[in-house]
Amino acid sequence: AQSVSQHNHHVILSEAASLELGCNYSYGGTVNLFWYVQYPGQHLQLLLKYFSGDPLVKGIKGFEAEFIKSKFSFNLRKPSVQWSDTAEYFCAVTRMGGSQGNLIFGKGTKLSVKP
Amino acid sequence: KAGVTQTPRYLIKTRGQQVTLSCSPISGHRSVSWYQQTPGQGLQFLFEYFSETQRNKGNFPGRFSGRQFSNSRSEMNVSTLELGDSALYLCASAVLGKRGSYEQYFGPGTRLTVT
């Protein structure tokens, strides 16, 4: 069965620090990869996505992620975090083709940014 | 475009009762998926509907059911509620993108508390 692992449960950073959140998935076939963000009191929002092509994808608010197929990884990065980035971040995967309405999520990483 | 809407936003039910939750997708989206979010299990896929047909189902007991109407609106029903059904229930709608992949857009969720 497919699964997604997010290595860090809670990350605490100071403003302007760099961020990298790890995500690994287990599935042998072709996948679509996503990062979602849930700000306090708000609903899940799509941060960025990878379907095919350039493995380095850029999303909203200065976030980017790199798909490394050989490592089954899709890590999220941001060079300089802001207090407003405080949120919970979820990595998700779905298989390419067929029914894609079944997102498999990681457990999430809570990011706290100190001002 | 209006986003995904879910009603009601909050619900308190007693063990043994049943509950129906409603989801209106973004206009033009024909796929609707449902997820359960709890602190312990995270985000778990319940089922997906496309053009009134259930296309995919997660690993939940038969007490969880759903349906989709011709206007793409969807409902999910939970019968014989248990305390463990307390959760945030999220609905997501999707449309097939240019490269043959879905992006799911989430609603704010219905917070169900079972007492």
Boltz contact constraints between the chains, C-beta under 6 A:
constraints:
  - contact:
      token1: [A, 32]
      token2: [B, 101]
      max_distance: 6.0
  - contact:
      token1: [A, 43]
      token2: [B, 106]
      max_distance: 6.0
  - contact:
      token1: [A, 43]
      token2: [B, 108]
      max_distance: 6.0
  - contact:
      token1: [A, 44]
      token2: [B, 106]
      max_distance: 6.0
  - contact:
      token1: [A, 51]
      token2: [B, 99]
      max_distance: 6.0
  - contact:
      token1: [A, 51]
      token2: [B, 101]
      max_distance: 6.0
  - contact:
      token1: [A, 99]
      token2: [B, 55]
      max_distance: 6.0
  - contact:
      token1: [A, 99]
      token2: [B, 56]
      max_distance: 6.0
  - contact:
      token1: [A, 100]
      token2: [B, 102]
      max_distance: 6.0
  - contact:
      token1: [A, 101]
      token2: [B, 31]
      max_distance: 6.0
  - contact:
      token1: [A, 101]
      token2: [B, 33]
      max_distance: 6.0
  - contact:
      token1: [A, 101]
      token2: [B, 48]
      max_distance: 6.0
  - contact:
      token1: [A, 101]
      token2: [B, 56]
      max_distance: 6.0
  - contact:
      token1: [A, 102]
      token2: [B, 45]
      max_distance: 6.0
  - contact:
      token1: [A, 102]
      token2: [B, 56]
      max_distance: 6.0
  - contact:
      token1: [A, 105]
      token2: [B, 42]
      max_distance: 6.0
  - contact:
      token1: [A, 105]
      token2: [B, 43]
      max_distance: 6.0
  - contact:
      token1: [A, 107]
      token2: [B, 42]
      max_distance: 6.0
